[in-house]
Amino acid sequence: MHKINTYLLKTSIKYVLINQLLILFLIIFINLIELSRVIEKENQTLFNYLYLSFLKIPSIINETSSFVIIISTAFLFRYLIKNNELISMRNVGFSIFDIFQPISIGVFLFGLFVLVILNPITAISEIKYNKYLNNQNENMYSIKFSENNLWIKNINSDDRIYYINIKNFDIAKMIAEDIEILSIHEGKREFFQSNYGIIKDQNFILTEVNQFDILNDSYFNHNEYVLSLNFSKDNILKSNINYKNIPYYNYINHIKTMKKFNLYSSAVGLFYFSEVLKPVFMILLAFVVMGFTGKYHRNDSFFKVLFYAVLIGFSFYILREIINKFTITFNINFLFSYFIIFIIPFIVGLYKTIQIEND
């Protein structure tokens, strides 16, 4: 019994790794074609293509890992059926659930690797990838959400550099409170402090401002002071898109920060919750595929097995996208949304697996 379990565990991991490598190389090839249209002409060198492709590897594995589990499980059961190994295991007393246990461990270990190791690496590589392709905007401004602060680096039209720290910010009204700004321009170093400000038409209008000239050691007070910026509300909102580039161990802190700046939504919670439970969801996908492929016979077409595996994967992808749209549109609780995403394939997989067990 132990040898059979070990054999199934090793075989499942082998199929997962082989299929992941094949899909990885295929998508990298497609990505190279896409990069040739995105990279500026002066940057079209072999090194840049290789560098950007290398940065994309973690995110490709992360995004395709669930689909890889579907394909790998289909190929694995086709192999077991073709070599009469599935029938032999059933004849020695193994139930279909006993056979699935070591396979599920292999799937879980792969999912754990994707979450614990690959997820943080993906966050770093995606930031570098996007920064490389959008380095022109990065030279003008940089907007970061960190714990309970909004940090902004801005270079305006006259090359004045502002380092802006905001403790409280209402994204809807673009109103800032508890503001500290360091200004650098042509040898000048100035520090601004204000309790209230509003960003309007790429201008930061501050009220009751304390200005300190660092080099001359002099103070000034202003009822109103206007800073010229190179970003707007849309730029701040777009900076929130990078919530997908946050490592899993920072999810809770990032959610707290987004709530503070009124940027949190159920879609964000659903994404983070799905990422954390990805190893478990992969087991569920393998369970469903087993229910469909475990009844195949040796004379069944290989393409039929593959077709069903791809169809299952595509169906769950469509289901997840539909649930995501409903979650965003109607602001549905992300726990309820994930329950729907989880329970439907579980019921389908359990029904098909019981059918196999009863045959």
NUSELUM-977330 format. One record per atom (N, C-alpha, C): residue in one letter; x, y, z. Coordinates in steps of 0.2 Angstrom, whole numbers, plus 2048, in hexadecimal, padded with zeros to 3 digits. Layout:
! NUSELUM-977330
AXYZ
...
END
This chain:
! NUSELUM-977330
M8047FA800
M800800800
M804806800
H809806804
H80E80C805
H81180D7FE
K8148087FB
K8178097F4
K81280C7EF
I80C80A7EF
I80780C7EA
I8068147EB
N8058167F2
N80481D7F3
N80A8217F1
T81081E7F3
T8168227F1
T8178227E9
Y81581D7E6
Y81581D7DE
Y8108227DB
L80A8237DE
L8058277DC
L80882F7DD
L80B8307E3
L80D8367E5
L8128397E0
K8178347DF
K81D8367DB
K81A8377D3
T8168337D1
T8138337CA
T80F83A7C9
S80B83C7CE
S8078427CE
S80C8487CE
I8118487D2
I81584E7D2
I81984E7CB
K81B8487C8
K81F8487C2
K81A84B7BC
Y8148497BC
Y81084C7B7
Y80E8537B8
V80E8557BE
V80D85D7BF
V8138617BC
L81985E7BE
L81F8627BC
L8208627B4
I81E85C7B1
I81F85C7AA
I81A8607A6
N8148607A8
N80F8647A5
N81086C7A7
Q81386D7AD
Q8148747AE
Q81A8777AA
L81F8737A9
L8248757A4
L82287679D
L81E87179B
L81C872794
L818878793
I813879797
I80F87F797
I813886798
L81888579C
L81C88B79D
L82088D797
F823888794
F82788A78E
F82288C788
L81C88A788
L81788C783
L815893784
I81489578A
I81189C78B
I8178A178B
I81D89F78D
I8238A378C
I8248A5785
F8238A0780
F8248A1779
F81F8A6777
I8188A5779
I8138AA777
I8158B177A
N8178B1780
N8198B7783
N81F8BB780
L8238B777D
L8298BB779
L8268BE773
I8218BB770
I81E8BF76A
I81A8C576C
E8178C5772
E8138CA775
E8188D0777
L81E8CE77A
L8238D377C
L8268D7776
S8268D3770
S8298D776A
S8258DD768
R81F8DD76A
R81A8E2768
R81A8E776E
V81C8E5774
V81B8EA77A
V8228EE77B
I8278EA77A
I82E8EE77C
I82F8F3777
E8328F9779
E8348FE775
E8398FC770
K83A8FF76A
K83F8FC765
K8468FD768
E84890276C
E84E90376E
E8508FE774
N84B8FA776
N84C8F577C
N84B8EE779
Q84B8ED772
Q84A8E776F
Q8508E376E
T8538E1774
T8598DD774
T8588D6777
L85C8D1775
L85B8CA777
L85B8CA77F
F85F8CE782
F8608CE789
F8598D078C
N8568D578A
N8508D878C
N84A8D378C
Y84A8CF786
Y8458CA785
Y8468C578A
L84C8C278B
L84D8BD790
L84C8BF797
Y84E8C5798
Y84D8C879F
Y8458C87A1
L8418CB79C
L83A8CC79E
L8378C579E
S8398C1799
S8368BA799
S8388B67A0
F83E8B77A3
F8408B47A9
F83B8B77AF
L83A8BE7AE
L8368C17B4
L82E8BE7B3
K82C8BC7AE
K8258B97AD
K8248B27AF
I82A8AE7B0
I8298A77B1
I8258A67B8
P8278A97BD
P8238A87C3
P81B8A97C3
S81A8AF7BF
S8128B07BF
S80F8AC7BA
I8138A97B5
I8108A47B0
I80E89E7B4
I81389B7B8
I8128957BC
I80C8967C1
N80C89C7C4
N80789E7C9
N80089E7C5
E7FF8A17C0
E7F98A27BC
E7F689B7B9
T7FB8977B7
T7F98917B3
T7F988B7B8
S7FB88C7BE
S7FC8867C2
S7F58827C3
S7EF8857C4
S7E98827C4
S7E787E7BE
F7E98817B8
F7E787D7B2
F7EC8777B1
V7F28787B3
V7F78737B3
V7F586D7B7
I7F286E7BD
I7EF8687C1
I7EA8657BD
I7E68687BA
I7E08657B6
I7E38617B0
I7E88637AD
I7EB85F7A7
I7EF8597AA
S7F385B7AF
S7F78557B2
S7F38507B5
T7ED8517B8
T7E984C7BB
T7E68487B5
A7E484B7B0
A7E18477AA
A7E68437A7
F7EC8457A6
F7F28417A3
F7F383B7A8
L7F383D7AF
L7F58387B4
L7F08327B3
F7EA8337B4
F7E582E7B4
F7E582A7AD
R7E682E7A8
R7E682A7A1
R7EC8257A1
Y7F28277A4
Y7F88237A5
Y7F681D7A9
L7F381E7AF
L7F18187B3
L7EC8147B0
I7E78167AC
I7E28127A9
I7E580E7A3
K7E981279F
K7ED80F799
K7F180979B
N7F48097A1
N7F98047A3
N7F57FF7A8
N7EF7FF7A9
N7EB7FB7AD
N7EC7FC7B5
E7F08017B6
E7F28027BD
E7EC8047C2
L7E78087BF
L7E280A7C3
L7DD8047C5
I7DC7FF7C0
I7D87F97C1
I7DC7F57C6
S7E37F47C6
S7E67F07CA
S7E67F37D1
M7E67F97D2
M7E67FC7D9
M7DF7FB7DC
R7DA7FC7D7
R7D37FA7DA
R7D27F37DC
N7D57EE7D8
N7D57E77DA
N7D87E57E0
V7DD7E97E2
V7E07E77E9
V7DD7EB7EF
G7D77EE7ED
G7D47F17F3
G7D47F97F3
F7D77FC7EF
F7D78037EF
F7D18067EC
S7CE80B7F0
S7C880E7ED
S7CB8147E9
I7C68177E5
I7C881D7E1
I7CB8237E6
F7C88237EC
F7CA8287F1
F7D18277F4
D7D28207F5
D7D981E7F7
D7DE8207F2
I7DD81F7EB
I7E18217E6
I7E28287E5
F7DD82C7E7
F7DE8337E6
F7E28377EC
Q7E28337F2
Q7E68367F8
Q7ED8387F6
P7F18347F4
P7F88357F2
P7F983B7ED
I7F483A7E8
I7F483F7E2
I7F28467E5
S7EE8467EA
S7EC84D7ED
S7F28507F1
I7F684B7F4
I7FC84E7F7
I8018517F3
G80284E7ED
G8068507E8
G8048577E5
V7FD8587E4
V7FA85E7E2
V7FB8637E7
F7FA8617ED
F7FA8667F3
F8018697F3
L8068657F3
L80D8677F3
L80F86C7EE
F80C86A7E8
F80E86F7E2
F80A8767E4
G8048757E6
G80087B7E8
G80487F7ED
L80687C7F2
L80A87F7F8
L8108827F5
F81487F7F1
F8198827EE
F8188897EA
V8128897E6
V81088F7E3
V80E8947E7
L80B8937ED
L8098987F2
L80F89A7F6
V8128967F9
V8178987FE
V81E89B7FA
I8208987F5
I82689A7F2
I82589E7EC
L82089C7E7
L82089F7E1
L81C8A67E2
N8178A67E6
N8138AC7E7
N8178B27E9
P81B8B27EE
P8208B87EF
P8248BA7E9
I8278B57E6
I82C8B67E0
I8288B97DA
T8218B77D9
T81D8BA7D4
T81C8C17D5
A81B8C37DC
A8198CA7DE
A81F8CE7DC
I8258CC7DD
I82B8D07DC
I82D8D07D4
S82C8CB7D1
S82E8CB7CA
S8298CF7C6
E8228CF7C8
E81D8D27C4
E81E8DA7C5
I8208DC7CB
I8228E37CC
I8278E57C8
K82D8E17C7
K8328E37C3
K8318E37BC
Y82C8DE7BA
Y82A8DE7B3
Y8268E47B1
N8218E67B5
N81D8EB7B3
N8218F27B4
K8268F27B8
K82A8F87B9
K82E8F97B3
Y8318F47B0
Y8358F47AA
Y8318F77A4
L82B8F47A3
L8278F679E
L8248FD79E
N8238FF7A5
N8209067A6
N82590A7A9
N82C90A7A8
N83190E7AB
N8309157AA
Q82C9177A4
Q82B91E7A3
Q8279227A8
N82291E7AA
N81D9217B0
N8219217B6
E82591B7B7
E82891B7BE
E82D9217BF
N8309237B9
N8349297BA
N83092F7BC
M82A9307BB
M8269357BC
M8239357C3
Y82092F7C5
Y81D92E7CC
Y81D9277CE
S81C9267D4
S81C91F7D7
S8179207DD
I81291B7DD
I80D91B7E2
I80D9157E5
K80E9157EC
K80E90E7F0
K80A90F7F6
F8069097F7
F8039097FE
F807904802
S808907808
S80C90380D
S809904814
E8078FE817
E8048FE81D
E7FF90481E
N7FF909822
N7FA90E823
N7FC91481F
N80091481A
N80391A817
N80291980F
L80191F80C
L801920805
L808924804
W80C920800
W8139237FE
W8139257F7
I81592B7F5
I81592E7EE
I81B9317ED
K81F92F7E7
K8249327E5
K8229367DE
N82393C7DE
N8219407D8
N8269447D5
I8279447CE
I82C9497CB
I82794D7C6
N8279547C8
N8229587C4
N82695B7BE
S82295F7BA
S8259617B4
S82B9667B4
D82D9697BA
D83396D7BB
D8389697BF
D8389627BE
D83C95D7C1
D83D95E7C9
R8389617CC
R8389617D3
R83595A7D6
I8399577DB
I8379507DD
I8339517E4
Y82E94E7E5
Y82A94E7EB
Y82A9477ED
Y82B9467F4
Y82A9407F7
Y8249417FC
I81E93E7FB
I8189407FE
I81693A803
N81593B809
N81293680E
N80B938810
I80693480F
I7FF936811
I7FD930816
K7FB93381C
K7F892E821
K7F192C820
N7ED93181E
N7E692F81D
N7E4932816
F7E092E812
F7DF93080B
F7D892D809
D7D4932807
D7CD930804
D7CD9307FC
I7CE92A7F9
I7CF9297F2
I7C992C7EE
A7C392C7F1
A7BD92E7EE
A7BD9357ED
K7BF9397F2
K7BF9407F2
K7C69437F1
M7CB93F7F1
M7D29417F0
M7D49467F5
I7D29457FB
I7D3949801
I7D9945805
A7DE949807
A7E394680B
A7E494A811
E7E6946816
E7E794981D
E7EE946820
D7F094A824
D7F7948828
D7FC947822
I7FE94C81F
I80394C819
I80A94F81B
E80F94B818
E81694D819
E81994D812
I81D952810
I820952809
I82795580A
L82B951806
L832953805
L8339557FE
S83595B7FD
S83695E7F6
S83D95F7F5
I84095D7EF
I84795E7ED
I8479617E6
H84A9677E5
H84A96A7DF
H85096F7DF
E85596E7DA
E85A9727D9
E85E9747DF
G86096F7E3
G8649707E9
G8609727EF
K8599737EE
K8559757F4
K85296F7F7
R85196F7FD
R84E96A801
R84996D806
E84396B804
E83D96E808
E83996980B
F83696A811
F832965814
F82B969815
F825965813
F81F968814
F81B964819
Q81796781D
Q812963822
Q80B966821
S806962820
S7FF965820
S7FB960823
N7F5962826
N7F095D828
N7EB95C823
Y7EB96081E
Y7E595F819
Y7E7961812
G7E595D80D
G7E795F806
G7E295B802
I7E195E7FC
I7DD95A7F7
I7E195A7F0
I7E09557EC
I7E49547E6
I7DE9557E0
K7E095A7DC
K7DB95D7D7
K7DE95F7D1
D7DD95C7CB
D7E095E7C5
D7E795E7C5
Q7EA9587C8
Q7F19577C9
Q7F595D7CD
N7F19607D1
N7F49647D6
N7F29627DD
F7F79627E2
F7F69617E9
F7F59677EC
I7EF9697EE
I7ED96F7F2
I7ED96E7F9
L7F29717FD
L7F3970804
L7F1976808
T7EE97580E
T7EC97A812
T7EF97A818
E7F098081B
E7F4981822
E7FA97D822
V7FF97F81D
V80597C81C
V80B97F820
N80F97A823
N81597C826
N81B97A821
Q81F97F81F
Q82497E81A
Q82B97F81E
F82F97A81D
F83697B820
F83B97A81B
D83F98081A
D84597F815
D84B97C819
I84D976817
I85197281B
I85897581A
L85B978815
L86197A814
L862981817
N85D985817
N85E98C81A
N85B98C821
D858987823
D85698682A
D85198C82B
S84C98C827
S847992828
S84098F827
Y83B99282B
Y83498F82B
Y82F994827
F82A992824
F825996821
F81E992822
N819997823
N812994824
N80E99781E
H80999281B
H805994816
H7FE992817
N7F9996816
N7F2994816
N7F098F811
E7F499080B
E7F398B805
E7F998B801
Y7FA9857FF
Y8009837FB
Y7FF97E7F6
V80197F7F0
V7FF97B7EA
V8059787E7
L8059717E7
L80B96D7E4
L80896A7DD
S80C96B7D8
S80B9687D1
S80D9617D1
L80895D7CF
L80A9557CF
L8099537C8
N80B94D7C7
N80B9497C1
N8079437C1
F8029437C5
F7FD93D7C5
F7F79407C8
S7F293B7C7
S7EB93D7C8
S7E79377CC
K7E19387CD
K7DD9337D1
K7DE92C7CD
D7DD92C7C6
D7DE9267C3
D7E49227C4
N7EA9267C4
N7F09237C5
N7F091F7CC
I7ED9237D1
I7ED91F7D8
I7E99197D8
L7E39197D4
L7DF9147D4
L7E290E7D0
K7E690F7CB
K7E990A7C7
K7EF9077CB
S7F290B7D0
S7F79087D4
S7F49037D9
N7EE9037DA
N7EB8FD7DE
N7EA8F77DA
I7EB8F77D4
I7EB8F17D0
I7F08EC7D2
N7F68EE7D5
N7FB8EA7D7
N7F98E67DD
Y7F38E67DF
Y7F18E27E5
Y7F38DA7E3
K7F38D97DD
K7F48D27DB
K7FC8D07DB
N8008D67DC
N8078D57DD
N80A8D57E4
I8058D47E9
I8078D47F0
I8088CC7F2
P80E8CB7F5
P80F8C47F8
P80A8C27FD
Y8088BC7FE
Y8038B9802
Y8038BB809
Y80A8BC80C
Y80B8BD813
Y8098C5814
N8088C980F
N8068D0810
N7FF8D180F
Y7FB8CC80D
Y7F48CD80B
Y7F08D1811
I7F18CF817
I7EC8D281C
I7EE8D981D
N7F58DB81D
N7F78E281E
N7F58E6818
H7F58E3812
H7F38E780C
H7EC8E880C
I7E88E380E
I7E08E480F
I7DF8EA814
K7E28EA819
K7E18F081E
K7E38F681B
T7E88F7817
T7EA8FD814
T7E58FF80F
M7E38FB80B
M7DE8FC806
M7D78FF809
K7D58FB80F
K7CF8FE812
K7D0905815
K7D6906817
K7D890D81A
K7D7912814
F7D891180E
F7D8916809
F7D2914804
N7CD910807
N7C790F803
N7C890C7FC
L7CD9077FC
L7CF9047F6
L7CD8FC7F6
Y7CB8FA7FC
Y7C98F37FC
Y7C38F17F9
S7C28EB7F6
S7BC8E97F3
S7BC8E17F4
S7B68DE7F4
S7B58D77F4
S7B98D37EF
A7BA8D67E9
A7BE8D37E4
A7C68D27E7
V7C88D77EA
V7CF8D67ED
V7CF8D07F2
G7CA8D07F7
G7CA8CB7FC
G7C98C47F8
L7C58C37F3
L7C48BD7F0
L7CB8BB7ED
F7CE8BF7EA
F7D58BE7E6
F7DA8BB7EC
Y7DA8BF7F1
Y7DF8BD7F6
Y7DD8B67FA
F7D78B57FB
F7D48AF7FE
F7D58A97F9
S7D48AA7F3
S7D58A57EE
S7DD8A37ED
E7E18A87EE
E7E88A77ED
E7EB8A27F3
V7E88A47F9
V7EA8A07FF
V7E88997FF
L7E28987FC
L7DF8917FC
L7E088E7F6
K7E58917F2
K7E688E7EB
K7E88867EC
P7ED8847F0
P7EE87D7F1
P7E88797F2
V7E487B7F6
V7DD8777F7
V7D98777F1
F7D987C7ED
F7D587D7E7
F7D88787E2
M7DE8787E2
M7E18737DD
M7E086C7DE
I7DF86A7E5
I7DD8637E6
I7D68627E4
L7D28677E5
L7CB8677E2
L7CA8667DB
L7CF86A7D7
L7CF8697D0
L7D18627CE
A7D685F7D1
A7D88597D0
A7D38537D1
F7CF8557D6
F7CA8507D8
F7C48507D3
V7C38567D0
V7BD8567CB
V7C08537C5
V7C68547C3
V7C98517BD
V7C98497BD
M7CB8477C3
M7CB8407C5
M7C483D7C4
G7BF8407C6
G7B883E7C5
G7B683D7BD
F7B98417B9
F7B78417B2
F7BC83C7AE
T7C283C7B0
T7C78387AC
T7C88317AF
G7C582F7B5
G7C68297B8
G7C28237B5
K7BD8257B1
K7B98207AE
K7BB81F7A7
Y7C08227A5
Y7C282079E
Y7C581979D
H7C5817797
H7C8810796
H7CE810791
R7D180B791
R7D880B78D
R7D780D786
N7D180B783
N7D080D77C
N7CD81477B
D7CC818780
D7CA81F77F
D7CF82377C
S7CD828778
S7D182C775
S7D583177A
F7DB832778
F7E083677C
F7DD83D77C
F7DB83F776
F7D8846775
F7D2847779
K7CE84277A
K7C884277E
K7C9844785
V7CE841788
V7D184278E
V7D384978F
L7D784B78A
L7DA85278A
L7D485778A
F7D0856785
F7CA85A784
F7C685C78A
Y7C485678E
Y7C0857794
Y7C485B799
A7CB85979A
A7CF85D79F
A7CF86579D
V7D0866797
V7D086D795
V7C9870796
L7C486D794
L7BD86F795
L7BB87179C
I7BD86C7A1
I7BC86D7A8
I7C08737AA
G7C68747A9
G7CA87A7AB
G7C78807A8
F7C58807A2
F7C288679F
F7BB8887A2
S7B78837A4
S7B18847A7
S7B28877AE
F7B78857B2
F7B88887B9
F7BB88F7B8
Y7BF8907B3
Y7C18967B2
Y7BC89B7B0
I7B78997AC
I7B189D7AB
I7AD89F7B1
L7AC8997B5
L7A889A7BB
L7AB89F7C0
R7B289E7C1
R7B68A37C5
R7B58AA7C3
E7B68AB7BC
E7B58B27B9
E7AE8B57BA
I7A98B17BA
I7A28B37BB
I7A18B57C2
I7A38B17C7
I7A38B27CE
I7A68B87CF
N7AC8B97CC
N7B08BF7CE
N7AC8C67CB
K7A98C57C6
K7A58CB7C3
K79F8CC7C8
F79C8C77CA
F7968C87CE
F7998CB7D5
T79E8C97D7
T7A18CB7DE
T7A38D37DD
I7A68D57D8
I7A88DC7D7
I7A18E07D6
T79D8DE7D1
T7978E27D0
T7928E37D6
F7918DD7D9
F78C8DE7DF
F78F8DE7E6
N7968DE7E6
N79A8DF7EC
N7988D97F1
I7988D37EE
I7968CD7F2
I79C8CB7F7
N79A8C97FD
N79F8C6801
N7A48C17FE
F7AB8C27FE
F7AF8BE7FB
F7AF8B77FD
L7AD8B6804
L7AD8AF806
L7A78AB803
F7A18AE802
F79C8AB7FE
F79E8AA7F7
S7A18AE7F4
S7A38AD7ED
S7A88A77EC
Y7AD8A77F1
Y7B18A17F1
Y7AE89B7F2
F7A989B7F6
F7A58957F8
F7A18927F2
I79F8977EE
I79B8957E7
I7A18927E3
I7A68957E2
I7AC8937DE
I7AE88C7E0
F7AE88A7E6
F7B18847E9
F7AB87F7E9
I7A58807EB
I7A087B7EC
I79E8787E5
I79D87C7E0
I79B8797D9
I79F8747D7
P7A68757D6
P7AA86F7D3
P7AB86A7D8
F7AA86B7DF
F7AB8657E4
F7A58617E3
I79F8637E2
I79985F7E1
I79985B7DB
V79C85E7D5
V79D85B7CF
V7A28557D0
G7A78577D3
G7AD8527D4
G7AB84C7D8
L7A784E7DE
L7A58487E2
L7A08447DF
Y79B8477DB
Y7968437D7
Y79A83E7D2
K79F8407CE
K7A283C7C9
K7A68377CD
T7A98397D2
T7AE8347D6
T7AA82E7D9
I7A48307DC
I7A082B7DE
I79D8267D9
Q79C8297D3
Q79A8247CD
Q7A081F7CC
I7A68227CC
I7AC81D7CB
I7AC8187D0
E7AB81A7D6
E7AC8157DC
E7A68107DC
N7A08127D9
N79B80D7D9
N79B8087D3
D79F80A7CE
D7A08067C8
D7A37FF7CA
END
